[in-house]
Amino acid sequence: MALALYNNFLGQAPNWYKLSIIAFLFINPLLFLQNPYLAGWVLVVEFIFTLAMALKCYPLQPGGLLVLQAIAIGMTSTTKVMHEIELNIEVILLLVFMVAGIHFVKDLLLFVFTKLLIRVRSKTLLSLAFVGMAAFLSAFLDALTVVAVIIAVGIGFYAIYHKISSGKKFPDPHNHNEDHEVAELSRADLDAFRGFLRNLLMHAGVGTALGGVATMVGEPQNLIIAEAVGWGFGEFALRMAAVSVPVLIAGLITTVVLERCRWFDFGVRLPEAVQDVLIAYDNYQTERMSASDVSKLWVQSIISVLLILCLSLHLASVGLIGLMVIILATAFCGVTDEHAIGKAFQEALPFTSLLVVFFAVVAVIIDQHLFKPVIDFVLTFDGQQQTSVLFLANGLLSMVSDNVFVGTVYINEVKAAWQAGNINREQFEMLAIAINAGTNLPSVATPNGQAAFLFLLTSALAPLIRLSYMKMVWMAVPYTIVLAVVGLLSVTFLLPEVIHWLYAAGWIQPYDAAAAAVITEH
């Protein structure tokens, strides 16, 4: 009976992995009794370990067990976890509804991106297109939505070639999760195609960070920072331009260098056999396209434009806009079967559950004050040195924790220092920019730094293209170095000069305490 229980524990995960999780569960209570602060950091490292081993076992179960134990032994409380969930309810709604909404416009996405893929033969230009598109969209939309689009496209491409390489035809049913039907002659091309898709996905993922740092709606913490300082959309974008523009240019140059030099597993070309299959698929779809199919594409196009308008104008919560997409797309494309609608939610709900577990880890970080020594250390510096150190501290902490949480903690601490008279208004504004840049740029180093990267790691596409945690970390290394260095130099040297020029040109105005007090009263 005991052996059967052990065999069922975490299913098909390797024995060493099962024993590791059991050891964690045994050690954590003992460590918490001796040193709660150290136990908190150990829990964070253990959770990162479960993310790193995502291809061995989905992190929800082992990570969830660690979190349940943490709550049981008093490292945090269900009240604090619920508070974190409430703060991030829009992200949860986004995952539930927006990702499902993207599923219902995937015909249009596959149609558009297939045309792009077969017409742009240069891998470098294609990579730049993915980075640029992701950056532009992420400046106005949500990075998770952009990544959801890329994942849907990637799965579509992979499924097409996998089916043909398994000896089947386009209309035939096929399970692209199994490789046993793939012909031996096609396996090398399939592996190369996986590398090609990994390249495009990582380029697009970094693109979301390049665009996300630029505007107050690019990432959730941007909005929190903008509200704390009192900046509108235009002023936020102008002030951040001293960092966002140089970083974007450096990011695009990095993309070109990586593709040309084929460093860090980039530069994988699209195999000719795959190119031929995609061209054949495009011809097949075009020849057999009925009036009903054309109608669906037009409907999905209109819905996509409406989606972008609603998101960029922020007419409602992202999740509610996603629900609108589901309703419109299913109603006008004739999808009324409950089971057909249910399939759209299969991709996002496991990750949504994992994200709630992650919020519980954040609750532990808060209750055990894990970041307090770092925060206190940063606030001991003065002037421009403080800005640089704050950028680095935000970047390092965002690599191991949620960048929204890190940004929120730091902006609140810095605002409290300003209100207490420890720093002046100008320094407060400089530090706010450093916090925004620090949480957005170096956090591309690990999947747990940004929700979009974590979503990509735990998506259905990641195991198909062999995109593991360590593979993502390795491929992100050049981008992390470039974005961190250029971001630090921009914050340290370029930012003061640009802000001074913006004041002199009259594009932004100095802080008016009296006017701000009137606005606050109203």
C-alpha positions, 0 to 999 in steps of 0.5 A: 500500500505504501509503495502504491501511494509513493508510485502515485505521488507526482505520477510519472516524475523521476524518483529523485524529483519525488524524493527532493520534494519529500525532503523539502516538505520535511526540512521546511518546518524544522528550518522555520522553527529555527530561523523563519527568515532563512526558511522563507528564502529556502521556500523561494528557492524550492519554488524556483526549483519546481519551475526549473523542473517544469518539463519533469512535473508541472509546478502546480502540484509540487509548488502547491504542496510547498505553499500549503505547508507554508500556510499550515506552519504559519509562514503566511496566512490565507488572509494574506494570500487572499489579499494578494489574489484580490490585488491581482484579480485582473491578471487572473481574469485576463488568463481565464478569459483573454487567453480563451478569447485568443483561441477563437481568433486563431484561424485569423492569426494562423492565416496572417502569420503563415503569410508572413512566414512564407514571404519573409525568407530572411530569418533576421528580418523575421526575428526583427519583425517578431521583436518589433511587433511584440514591443509595439503591442506590449506598449499598449496591450498586456504582455500576457495577451501578446504572448498568448497570441504568439503561443497560439501561432506557434502551436498552429505551425508545429501541429501542421508540420508534425501532422505531415511529417507523420505521414498524414494529410492536412484534413486528417485528425492527428495528435501532435503531442506524440512523436512515434509516428514521425518518419525518421527522415523528418526527425532532423527537420522537426528538431530544427523547426523546434529550434526555429520556433524557440528562437521566435518565441524568445525574441517575442518574449524579450520584445514584450519587455522592450515595449512594456517598459515604455508606457504606464500601461505596458506592465501592471507595476508601471500603472502603480508607479505612475499613480504613486508619482502622479504622471499621465500617459504622455508624461510617463512615456516622455520621462521613460524615453531616456531609458526605453529608446536606447534599450529598444535600439540595443535590443534590436541590435542584439537580435541581429547579432544573435541571428547572424552569429548564431550565439546562445542557440539562436540563428536556427533557420527554417528547414526547406522541408518545413517551408514547403509544407507551410507553403502547401498548407497555405495553398491548400487553405486558399483553394478550399476556402469557402464563403463561410471561411472568408466570413469567419476571417472577416469577423475575426479581423473586426473583433481583433481591431475592436480588441486592440482599440478596447485594450489601448483605450482601456475601456474595461478590464483586460479580462472583461474585454477577453470575455467580449471577444469570446462572446462575439467570436463564438456568436458570429462564427457559429461556435455554440457547443459547450464542449467546443467552447470548453476546449478554449479554457484548457490552456490557461486554467492550469497556469492560472492555478499556478499563478495563485500558488505564486501569489502565496509565495509572494505572501510569504515574502511579504510576511517574512520581510525577505526583501527588507534588508535589501531595501534598507541597504539601497536607501542608505545611498544618496543622489545619483548613486542611489538611482543606480543601486535601486535599478540594480536591486530591483533587477536582481529581486525581479529575477527571483520574484514577481516584478509587480510585487517588487515594483510595488514594494519599492515605490511605496518605500521611496514615496514614504521616504519622500513624504518624510522629507528624506529625499526631494521631489526630483530625486523621488521622480528619478527613483521612480524611473529607476524602479520601473526600468529595473523591474521591467528589463533585467527580469527577462533573465528568468521565467519567474521574473515576468508573468509572460515568460512564466506563461510561456514556460508552462504553456502547451507549446513549451514541451512540444518545442523542448523549451525548458526553464534552463533553456529559457535562462540560457537564451535570455543571457545576452538580452539580460546583459545588454538590457541591464547594462544599457538600462543602467547607463541610461538611468545613471548618465542619460536620464538626468540630461534628458529630464533637464532638456524636457523641462527646458523645452516645456514638454514636462512641468516641475511638480506643483505641490499646491496643484497636486493638493487641489487634485487630491482633494477633488 
